Amino acid sequence: MKGLFARQPLAWISREQDGPTLRRALGWPALTAIGLGTMLGGIFPTIGTGAHAAGPAVILAFTLSGLVSLCVALCYAEFASMVPVAGSAYTYAYATLGEVVAWVIGWDLILEYGLSLAPTASSWSDYAQHLLANIGITLPQWAQTANLGGRQIDVIAALVVAGITILLCVGIRESSRVNASLVVFQIITMLVFIAATVGFAHPSNLQPFAPFGGHGILTSTALVFFAYIGFDTVTVASEEAHNPERNVPIGIILALAIGTLLYVALTYCTVAVMPFARLSGGAAMLDALGAVNHNRALYWLVALGGLAGNGTVMLTSLLGQVRIFYVMSRDRLLPPQVAKIHPKFRTPATVTAFTGGIVAILAAVLPLSELLTLVNIGTLAAFTIVCAGVLVLRITQPEAKRPFRAPLVWVFSILGAVSCLYLISGLEKATWWRFGIWFIIGIAVYAVYGYRKSHLRTLGDPQRSH
C-alpha cells in the first residue's frame, strides 16, 4: 500500500532526457493563445444553457465561475513554475500525493482532452454544414451526421480531426502559429459581435435579474464553469516553452483574465438585447445577433468565429492529450514507445497519429451525446487535486524553489478545492456511473501494467533505464 502513494522527487521530474527532446519554441504570447484556444470555444454552447437556469443572472454566474477558476489558476501557476514539464495535473499529483493518485488524475485527464475532441469535431462539422447550406451546398445524407447504428458517417468531422493531427505531428511551432491566428480571428469576431449588439441592450431584458433565485445562479455557475475549462492546457506545453518558470504562469493568468472579460461582455450583450427565454441552448449569440441585425456578412463573420473556436479547442485539446500520454510513458506508467520523439519534427508523432486516428473514427461514427459531462467530471477532479497539492507541497517542502508563489495560498487553494468538489456533487447520477466505470478500467490498466513497470518503484532512479 505504501508503494502506491510513493512520490516522485521534484529533481527527477525536472531531469534532462537522453535522445531527442521537445522543441522549446513558445513564449508567453503563444502560451496565452494556447490557453485561450482551449477556453474560448466553450462560450458558444454555455450562454443559452446558463441563461435558462439563471435568467439574466447568468452574467453573475460567469463572474463567479471566473473567480473559482482564478483560485485554481493561481495554484496551477505555482506548480508550473516549480515543475516546468509537460504533465499538468498528473505531474503535480505525482510530486505531492503519490503515484496511484497521479495515475488516476492522468486517466481522468483523458476525459478532459481526448474524449472531448469527438463531439467538438461534430460541432465544427455542424457549423460548417450550416454555412455550406447558406450558399446552397448540401452533403449527401450518408455523409452529414454520425450514426453508429445506421450507415451514416460524419465525413467533415473525421477530416478536420485528421488535418489537425497532421499539423500537430509536423511541429509545435507550426501548430502554435495556426492556433494563435485562429484565436486572434475568434477574438475579433467576438469584439464585432459586442460592437453590433451593445447599442441594442435594453434594461427591461435584465429584469427580473435573478428570476430563479440563488439556486438558479448556483446551477448556472456549475453549467457555465465548463467554458473556463482549458486554461490549464498551458501547463502541458511547459517543455516546449522558453523560460517556462516565468512564461507558463503568465500564460495561465493572462488566458484566464482575457477569457473572463470576454465571457462577461458577450453574455451581457446576449441577454440584454432579447428576453433570455427566447435564446436557444447552443446558438444564443447568433439568436441575439439575428434579433438586432440582419446583415448576412456579419452573420457569416460571427459564425466563422464559432468555427475558429471549435478549431482551436480541437487543436489544443489534442496537443494536451498527447503531451500527457508522453509524460506518463516517460515515467513508464504507459509503454515507452508512447514517449518516442520524431527526430525531425521533434514531436511525439507516433502517439499523436494514433490518438488522432482514434478520435477521427469516433467523430465519424458517434453522434453528439453526453460525453461532455464526462469531460467536466474528469477536469474538476484534476482541479481539486492541484489545489490540494499546492498546500501539501507548501507543508512538506517549504524550502523548494518557487519562481511564482500563489498569494494567500491557504485561502485560494482551499476555496478552489471546495468549489470544484461542490460543482462535482451537482452532476447527474448517470455521469457518476459512467465515471465509475471509467475509473475501474483505469485502475485495471494500472494494476496490469503501470504498477509493475513504474520507474519510481521498480528502478528507483529513472536515469538507470537509459
C-alpha positions in Angstrom: 0.0 0.0 0.0 2.8 2.4 0.9 4.3 2.0 -2.6 1.1 3.1 -4.2 1.5 6.6 -2.7 5.2 6.9 -3.3 6.0 10.4 -4.5 8.3 11.3 -7.4 11.0 13.8 -6.2 11.0 17.2 -7.9 14.6 16.6 -9.0 13.5 13.6 -11.0 10.6 15.3 -12.7 12.8 18.1 -13.9 15.6 15.8 -15.1 17.2 16.1 -18.5 16.3 13.5 -21.1 18.6 11.5 -23.4 17.8 11.5 -27.1 15.6 13.9 -29.0 13.6 16.3 -26.8 10.6 18.5 -27.4 11.5 21.8 -29.1 11.3 24.9 -26.9 9.7 27.4 -29.3 6.9 29.1 -27.2 6.9 32.5 -25.5 4.2 33.8 -23.2 2.1 35.2 -26.1 1.9 31.7 -27.7 1.2 30.1 -24.3 -1.6 32.6 -23.7 -3.0 31.7 -27.1 -3.0 28.0 -26.3 -5.0 28.6 -23.1 -7.5 30.9 -25.0 -7.6 28.4 -27.8 -9.0 25.7 -25.4 -11.2 28.1 -23.5 -13.0 30.4 -25.9 -14.8 27.8 -27.9 -16.7 26.9 -24.7 -18.7 30.2 -24.7 -21.0 29.2 -27.6 -23.0 26.4 -26.0 -23.0 27.8 -22.5 -24.6 31.2 -22.6 -28.1 30.0 -23.6 -27.9 27.0 -21.3 -26.8 29.1 -18.4 -29.4 31.7 -19.1 -32.2 29.1 -19.0 -31.0 28.2 -15.5 -30.5 31.7 -14.0 -32.1 34.2 -16.3 -30.1 37.4 -16.8 -28.1 36.5 -13.7 -26.1 34.2 -16.0 -23.8 37.3 -16.1 -23.2 36.8 -12.4 -22.7 33.1 -12.9 -19.9 33.7 -15.4 -18.3 36.1 -12.9 -18.5 33.5 -10.1 -17.1 30.8 -12.3 -14.2 33.1 -13.3 -13.4 33.7 -9.6 -13.4 29.9 -8.9 -11.1 29.4 -11.9 -8.8 32.1 -10.6 -8.3 30.2 -7.4 -7.4 27.1 -9.4 -5.3 29.1 -11.9 -3.1 30.5 -9.2 -2.4 27.0 -7.9 -1.6 25.8 -11.4 0.8 28.8 -11.9 2.7 28.0 -8.7 3.1 24.3 -9.7 4.0 25.1 -13.2 6.8 27.4 -12.1 8.2 24.7 -9.8 7.7 21.7 -12.2 8.1 23.1 -15.8 7.4 19.8 -17.6 4.6 18.6 -19.9 2.4 16.7 -17.4 0.0 19.2 -16.0 -2.0 17.9 -13.0 -0.7 14.4 -13.5 2.9 15.5 -12.8 1.9 17.8 -9.9 0.0 14.9 -8.2 3.0 12.6 -8.7 5.2 15.1 -6.8 2.8 15.6 -3.9 0.1 12.9 -3.4 1.7 9.8 -4.8 1.8 7.5 -7.9 -1.7 6.0 -7.7 -3.3 9.4 -7.4 -1.2 10.7 -10.3 -2.3 7.7 -12.4 -6.0 8.4 -11.6 -5.6 12.1 -12.5 -3.7 11.2 -15.7 -6.5 8.8 -16.6 -9.1 11.5 -15.8 -7.4 14.0 -18.0 -8.1 11.7 -20.9 -11.7 12.7 -20.4 -10.8 16.4 -20.5 -8.6 16.4 -23.5 -9.1 13.2 -25.6 -12.7 12.4 -25.2 -13.9 16.0 -25.8 -12.4 16.0 -29.3 -15.0 13.9 -31.0 -18.1 15.9 -30.0 -16.1 19.2 -30.7 -15.3 17.9 -34.2 -19.0 17.1 -34.7 -19.9 20.6 -33.6 -17.3 22.0 -36.1 -18.9 19.9 -38.8 -22.4 21.2 -37.9 -21.3 24.8 -38.1 -19.5 24.1 -41.5 -22.6 22.4 -42.9 -24.8 25.3 -41.9 -22.6 27.7 -43.7 -22.4 25.5 -46.7 -26.2 25.2 -46.8 -26.3 29.0 -46.7 -24.7 29.1 -50.1 -26.7 26.1 -51.5 -24.2 23.3 -50.9 -25.6 20.2 -49.1 -23.7 17.0 -48.5 -25.2 13.5 -49.2 -27.4 12.2 -46.4 -24.9 9.4 -45.6 -22.1 11.9 -45.1 -23.8 14.5 -42.9 -24.3 13.1 -39.4 -22.7 10.3 -37.4 -25.0 7.4 -36.6 -23.4 4.3 -35.1 -26.4 2.1 -35.6 -27.0 3.2 -39.2 -24.9 3.7 -42.3 -24.2 7.4 -41.8 -20.8 8.9 -41.0 -19.7 12.5 -40.4 -17.2 13.0 -43.1 -16.3 16.6 -42.2 -15.7 15.8 -38.6 -13.3 13.0 -39.4 -11.4 15.1 -42.0 -11.0 18.1 -39.7 -9.5 15.8 -36.9 -7.2 14.2 -39.5 -6.0 17.6 -40.6 -5.3 18.8 -37.1 -3.5 15.6 -36.3 -1.1 16.1 -39.2 -0.5 19.7 -38.2 0.4 18.6 -34.6 2.7 15.9 -36.0 4.6 18.3 -38.1 5.7 20.6 -35.3 4.8 22.7 -32.2 5.9 26.0 -33.8 3.6 25.5 -36.8 0.7 24.4 -34.6 1.1 27.3 -32.2 1.1 29.8 -35.2 -2.1 28.4 -36.6 -3.7 28.3 -33.1 -2.6 31.9 -32.4 -4.1 33.1 -35.8 -7.4 31.4 -35.1 -7.5 32.8 -31.6 -6.9 36.3 -32.9 -9.6 35.9 -35.5 -12.0 34.5 -32.9 -11.4 37.4 -30.6 -12.0 39.9 -33.5 -15.4 38.2 -34.2 -16.3 38.4 -30.6 -15.5 42.1 -30.5 -17.5 42.6 -33.6 -20.5 40.9 -32.0 -20.2 43.1 -28.9 -20.0 46.3 -31.1 -23.0 45.2 -33.2 -25.3 44.4 -30.2 -24.3 46.5 -27.2 -26.2 49.5 -28.5 -29.4 47.5 -28.5 -29.2 46.5 -24.9 -32.4 47.3 -23.0 -32.8 47.3 -19.2 -36.2 45.6 -19.4 -34.5 42.4 -20.7 -32.4 42.3 -17.5 -35.5 42.4 -15.2 -36.0 40.4 -13.0 -32.3 39.8 -12.8 -32.5 36.5 -10.9 -35.9 35.0 -11.6 -34.9 31.6 -10.3 -33.2 32.9 -7.1 -29.9 31.8 -5.6 -30.4 28.1 -6.6 -30.7 29.1 -10.2 -27.5 31.2 -10.0 -25.5 28.3 -8.5 -26.9 25.8 -11.0 -25.9 28.2 -13.8 -22.5 28.7 -12.3 -21.9 24.9 -12.4 -23.0 24.9 -16.1 -21.0 27.8 -17.4 -17.9 26.8 -15.5 -17.3 24.4 -18.3 -16.5 27.3 -20.6 -13.4 28.0 -18.4 -12.0 24.5 -18.8 -8.9 24.8 -20.8 -6.6 27.4 -19.2 -4.7 24.5 -17.7 -3.7 23.4 -21.2 -0.9 26.0 -21.0 0.9 23.7 -18.5 1.1 20.8 -20.9 3.3 22.8 -23.2 5.8 23.6 -20.5 8.6 21.6 -22.0 8.1 23.5 -25.3 8.3 26.9 -23.7 11.1 29.4 -23.4 11.8 30.2 -19.7 8.8 28.1 -18.5 9.2 29.1 -14.9 8.2 32.7 -15.9 6.2 32.3 -19.1 3.9 29.5 -18.1 2.4 31.3 -15.1 2.0 34.4 -17.2 0.2 32.4 -19.9 -2.2 30.8 -17.4 -3.2 34.0 -15.7 -3.5 36.1 -18.9 -5.6 33.4 -20.7 -8.0 33.3 -17.8 -8.2 37.1 -17.4 -8.8 37.8 -21.1 -11.3 34.9 -21.3 -13.3 36.1 -18.3 -13.6 39.6 -19.6 -14.8 38.4 -23.0 -17.2 36.0 -21.4 -18.9 38.6 -19.2 -19.1 41.1 -22.1 -20.5 38.5 -24.5 -23.0 37.3 -22.0 -24.2 40.8 -21.2 -24.7 41.6 -24.9 -26.6 38.4 -25.5 -29.1 38.5 -22.6 -29.6 42.3 -22.7 -30.8 42.5 -26.3 -33.6 39.9 -26.1 -35.5 38.0 -23.4 -33.5 35.1 -22.1 -36.4 32.6 -22.6 -36.1 33.1 -26.4 -32.4 32.2 -26.5 -31.5 28.7 -27.8 -29.3 26.4 -25.9 -26.4 26.1 -28.4 -26.6 29.3 -30.6 -27.6 32.1 -28.2 -25.2 34.6 -29.7 -26.5 34.1 -33.2 -30.0 34.4 -31.9 -29.2 37.8 -30.3 -27.4 39.0 -33.4 -30.2 38.0 -35.6 -32.7 39.8 -33.4 -30.9 43.2 -33.9 -29.0 42.9 -37.2 -29.9 41.2 -40.4 -26.6 41.8 -42.2 -25.6 38.5 -43.9 -21.9 39.3 -43.9 -22.0 40.0 -40.2 -23.8 36.6 -39.6 -21.1 34.9 -41.5 -18.3 36.6 -39.6 -19.7 35.6 -36.2 -20.4 32.0 -37.5 -16.9 31.7 -38.8 -15.7 32.8 -35.3 -17.6 29.8 -34.0 -15.7 27.6 -36.5 -12.4 29.1 -35.3 -13.4 28.5 -31.7 -14.2 24.8 -32.2 -11.0 24.5 -34.3 -8.7 25.9 -31.6 -10.4 23.6 -29.0 -9.6 20.6 -31.1 -6.0 21.7 -31.8 -5.1 22.4 -28.2 -7.0 19.5 -26.7 -5.2 17.0 -28.9 -1.9 18.8 -28.0 -2.7 18.4 -24.3 -3.8 14.8 -24.6 -0.7 13.7 -26.4 1.7 15.6 -24.1 0.1 13.9 -21.0 0.5 10.5 -22.7 4.1 11.4 -23.4 5.0 12.2 -19.8 3.1 9.1 -18.4 5.0 7.0 -20.8 8.3 8.6 -19.8 7.5 7.6 -16.2 6.8 4.0 -17.6 3.2 4.1 -16.5 2.5 3.6 -20.2 4.6 1.7 -22.7 7.9 3.6 -23.6 7.0 3.7 -27.3 4.4 6.4 -26.5 7.2 8.8 -25.5 9.2 8.3 -28.7 10.1 11.7 -30.2 10.3 12.1 -34.0 13.9 13.0 -34.8 13.0 15.6 -37.5 9.7 17.1 -36.2 10.7 16.9 -32.5 7.1 15.9 -31.6 5.7 12.7 -30.3 4.4 12.0 -33.8 3.6 8.3 -33.4 1.2 8.7 -30.4 -0.2 11.9 -32.0 -1.1 10.0 -35.1 -2.6 7.1 -33.2 -4.6 9.3 -30.9 -5.8 11.5 -33.8 -6.8 8.4 -35.7 -8.9 7.0 -32.9 -10.6 10.4 -32.4 -11.3 10.7 -36.1 -13.1 7.4 -36.1 -15.1 8.3 -33.0 -16.1 11.7 -34.6 -17.1 9.9 -37.8 -19.4 7.3 -36.2 -20.6 8.7 -32.8 -23.4 11.3 -32.6 -23.3 14.2 -30.3 -24.1 12.8 -26.9 -23.5 13.2 -23.2 -19.7 12.6 -23.5 -19.0 16.2 -22.4 -20.4 15.5 -18.9 -17.5 13.0 -18.5 -15.1 15.8 -19.6 -16.4 18.0 -16.9 -16.2 15.5 -14.0 -12.6 14.4 -15.0 -11.4 18.0 -15.2 -13.0 19.1 -11.9 -11.3 16.1 -10.2 -8.0 17.2 -11.6 -8.5 20.8 -10.5 -9.3 19.6 -6.9 -6.1 17.6 -6.8 -4.0 20.6 -8.0 -5.5 22.9 -5.3 -4.8 20.3 -2.6 -1.4 19.5 -3.9 -0.2 23.1 -3.6 -0.9 23.1 0.1 0.7 19.7 0.6 3.9 20.8 -1.1 3.9 24.1 0.9 3.9 22.0 4.1 6.2 19.1 3.1 8.7 21.1 1.0 8.5 24.7 2.3 12.1 25.5 1.0 11.5 24.3 -2.5 12.2 26.9 -5.2 9.0 28.7 -6.2 9.6 31.3 -9.0 5.9 32.1 -8.7 4.1 31.9 -5.3 0.4 31.9 -5.2 -0.8 34.7 -2.9 -3.0 33.9 0.1 -2.4 30.2 -0.8 -4.4 28.9 2.2 -7.4 30.9 1.0 -7.2 30.3 -2.7 -6.3 26.6 -2.6 -9.0 25.6 -0.1 -11.6 27.8 -1.8 -10.7 26.3 -5.2 -10.8 22.7 -4.0 -14.1 23.1 -2.1 -15.7 24.9 -5.1 -14.7 22.2 -7.5 -16.0 19.5 -5.2 -19.3 21.3 -4.9 -19.6 21.5 -8.7 -18.8 17.8 -9.0 -21.5 17.0 -6.4 -24.1 18.7 -8.6 -23.5 16.4 -11.6 -26.1 13.9 -12.6 -26.0 10.3 -11.2 -25.6 8.9 -14.8 -22.4 10.9 -15.1 -21.1 9.4 -11.8 -21.9 5.8 -13.1 -20.0 6.4 -16.3 -17.1 8.0 -14.4 -17.1 5.0 -12.1 -16.8 2.6 -15.0 -14.0 4.7 -16.5 -12.2 4.7 -13.1 -12.4 0.9 -12.8 -10.9 0.5 -16.3 -8.1 2.9 -15.4 -7.3 1.0 -12.2 -7.2 -2.2 -14.1 -4.7 -0.8 -16.6 -2.6 0.5 -13.8 -2.6 -2.9 -12.0 -1.7 -4.8 -15.1 1.0 -2.5 -16.5 1.8 0.7 -14.6 2.2 -0.8 -11.1 4.8 -3.3 -12.4 6.7 -1.1 -14.8 6.8 2.2 -13.0 10.3 3.8 -12.8 9.7 5.1 -9.3 9.3 1.7 -7.6 11.0 -0.9 -9.8 14.1 1.1 -10.8 14.5 3.7 -8.1 16.2 6.3 -10.4 14.6 7.0 -13.8 18.0 7.6 -15.3 19.1 4.0 -14.8 16.6 2.9 -17.5 18.6 4.6 -20.3 
